[in-house]
Amino acid sequence: MKKVTFAILAHVDAGKTTLSEAMLYHAGVIKKIGRVDKADSFLDYDQQERKRGITIFSKEISFSYQNSQMTFLDTPGHNDFSCEMERTLQVLDYAVLVISAKDGIQGHTKTIWKLLQTYQIPTFIFVNKMDCTYSTKEQLIQDIQNELNENCFLLDDHFLENVSLVNDELLEKYLERTITKKDIQEVIATRKIYPVCLGSALKDEGIEDFMNVLDQYTYQKEPLDILSGIIFKKSFHKQKYLTHLKVTGGTLHTKDLIGDCKVDELRIYTGQGYQSVQVAYPGDIVACQGLENLPIGYTFGHQNQRQQTILKPFMSYQIQLPDNIEKSKAIQQILSINKEDPSLQFEYNQQLEILSVKIMGEIQLDTLQNLILERYGFLISYDEGRISYLETISQKVEGVGHFEPLRHYAEVHVLLEPLERGSGLVFENNCQRNTLPINFQNLVMTHLQEIQHRGVLTGSPITDMKLTLVTGKAHLKHTEGGDFREATYRAIRQGLKRTKSVLIEPYYQFEMIVDTDVSSKVIYDLDTFHGDYQISYENTLTIIKGKAPVRYLMNYQKDFLSITKGNGKFFYQLDGYYECLDQEQIVQEINYNSEDDLLFPTGSIFCKHGAGFFVTYDEVEDYMHLPYVYQKSKPKVTRNNYKVDDKELEEIFIRTYGPIKRRLSKEMNRKIEQQKEEKRTILPECLLVDGYNIIFSWDELNELSKTNLDHARTRLMEMLNNYQGYRKCLLIVVFDAYKIKKNVGSFEKNDNIYVVYTKEAQTADNYIEKVTHDLAENYRVYVATSDALEQTIVFSRGAMRISAREFELLVKETHENELKEFNRKNKQMKNYLLEDLQKYKD
């Protein structure tokens, strides 16, 4: 029995859920067809879905029908949840596009069609609500062919004739009456034709015929030769995450390893219910326990890497938390939701303590608010929101990132090239193996793709670029994994600073139908909005089609209704990102300074005389260790080949400058003063110590803390006082006191060092990160801690980290060396009792 995966896609209110219910009824999965308006549909079982009457979360249902084992995915139809719908496209064999005969082709229908073209998914079309339309089937098919594709053919008596027009071979077979079912399957699978069926899901008309079409004209793809698959969804069930994936090759067993994670359980879902299985075969869609750490889009085996998602959220809102909760815990809970929906792009600014989210619309905002309330028990709110801008470049440039604090080393060169609008980010590796080992190349490629890199105009994410690793350098002894992360991030930012950046913003594609009497006012507004449009006339109506920035049209509905007195029609959908026509004004309003962004530095860190120092982006070229790979082409200079002898040249000089005079020897031997090399000031050293992290990491202090923590603190301060006396540096040790109620914190001096106890709700990590930012300009800041997250953050702020183990060895080594030096210098000072008497005896 063949296995086929398909999804039902549609614009909102096209009858998608009703069609799903009818198909499940004919497959014998349910005994009664549910209805959205009665909140009893089999698939929309979530409380938010039943309350709103729309699909919000995608679900999978597996069932058998005739010769097929079908798995179909029910996807959201509303614009706000388009990203959820797009993620399912990566695992589809076929798609079913539902069009309402009553409403016709909608803007969102065209968006779905473009996505299906991009992902190259074979598509069947079902025209629903045939019982509610005045249009004939001929008119409907003509509209579909005009709006979507001319090869959308109705499955009727003329279908084979239309199939024969695809190519000459099929035409010959048609004339010989030898077109087979396999021939039809092939032209559908290669997207050369799109079968169209008509019916009414609510009236249960044409449903069984449509399911027979899906059974006859689909086939299972050839599986890959080894265990392969792709993760497309995560769901939260009983305080655990389930990872949904499609197996595209081999067999997946429980206890198998995928990446570094082990599969604990395999489930095949049908709505809310599921069946536990021990083995999953090619074509199966299963939910797994145990793969919580693998992200959506993760591929394994020979499965191709997933394509970058096309639909992206274009609105950003600040999330406001209630006052009566522990904010640090609440922020972590909210950020964890990103595992389920990567399109919810949460951002947390630790310096400003601002949490924001990027979403597609207001309904998605309400859904997120209700989800957090149901799952975590607190109610969030939002600000007014603003447009999410993106940045790209207009010129090719090679960026250089260097990261070389003491005992670390990495240098990376990345070529940044502009691409067409809507291309997203493309990554390539052109680095030679003899320049940089392959394991470090893979590390750099991972770092290029693991985060959203920021532009330098407004701090917005970058897009529409090709990022190519062209060269790099590692140190055999000092290079660590995190070094290449820092160098890669800095290379991109340095390249962006050296080229011309372009700010782009989201645009709506719109259609306005208004009375000609009021059209001038609407056209005036569109001109004010920097809109690009075309005008046509139909009787007394003016039809305006075009595109304009979202920031102008998003709140224009009320003004439009006022101008047209409720008689106009206004349709719009997201069209894509285009260049901002008033870029300078927007950049000034946002007031972003890339040089002050410590999380995404534009400069590099080099090492000199055993200490790291910061080099600004415009001076990196003078210090970098590898030459540029890409050089800007210089204009060619054409030269004419003249031959002139010495006598002719001398005559020309005499005519031009007069008789030649010989210089005196004093002038000839004049000394040229050499330009003095600019001296760089080495900043004093500052050491920040995470107190409790060190105590629990050092064996001696850890044992002492088990009996008396106060004695362990005192012992640590004694050791640090001795160390400071040797090093003569500014030393600050920080202890957590954030759980003590009404604690205002303290800052005191203990002999040679400063001791800080943090205030309520402030951890030692938070304090160190803040102080690092304040001290980095005047000190060479080192942070002693083994907290990996804190190490990463202080790196981004220009500080150097020392692990607890390294610091322990450094303290002991410094003490021993200084003691040896003291004893060497003070040999003559020893005096023993009765020493003189011993000498007298001798």
Secondary structure, 3 states (H helix, E strand, C coil): CEEEEEEEEECCCCCHHHHHHHHHHHCCCCCCCCCCCCCCCCCCCCHHHHHHCCCCCCEEEEEEECCEEEEEEECCCCHHHHHHHHHHHHHCCEEEEEEECCCCCCHHHHHHHHHHHHHCCCEEEEEECHHHCCCCHHHHHHHHHHHCCCCEEECCCCHHHHHCCCCHHHHHHHHCCCCCHHHHHHHHHCCCCEEEEECECCCCECHHHHHHHHHHCCCCCCCECCCEEEEEEEEEECCEEEEEEEEEECCEECCCEECCEECCEEEEEECCEEEEECEECCCCEEEEECCCCCCCCCEECCCCCCCCCCCCCCEEEEEECCCCCCHHHHHHHHHHHHHCCCCCEEEEECCCCEEEEEECCHHHHHHHHHHHHHHHCCCCEECCCEECCEEEECCCEEEEEEECCCCCCEEEEEEEEECCCCCCEEEEECCCCCCCCHHHHHHHHHHHHHCCCECCCCCCEECCEEEEEEEEEECCCCCCHHHHHHHHHHHHHHHHHHCCEEEEEEEEEEEEEEEHHHHHHHHHHHHHCCCEEEEEEECCEEEEEEEEEHHHHCCCHHHHHHHHCCCCEEEEEEEEEEECCCHHHHHHHHCCCHHHCCCCCCCEEEEECCEEEEECHHHHHHHCCCCCCCCCCCCCCCCCCCCCCHHHHHHHHHHHHCCCCCCCHHHHCCCCCCCCCCCCCCCCEEEEEEHHHHHCCCHHHHHHHHHCHHHHHHHHHHHHHHHHHHHCCEEEEEECCCCCCCCCCEEEEECCEEEEECCCCCCHHHHHHHHHHHHCCCCEEEEECCCHHHHHHHHHCCCEEECHHHHHHHHHHHHHHHHHHHHHHCHHHCCCCCHHHHHHHC
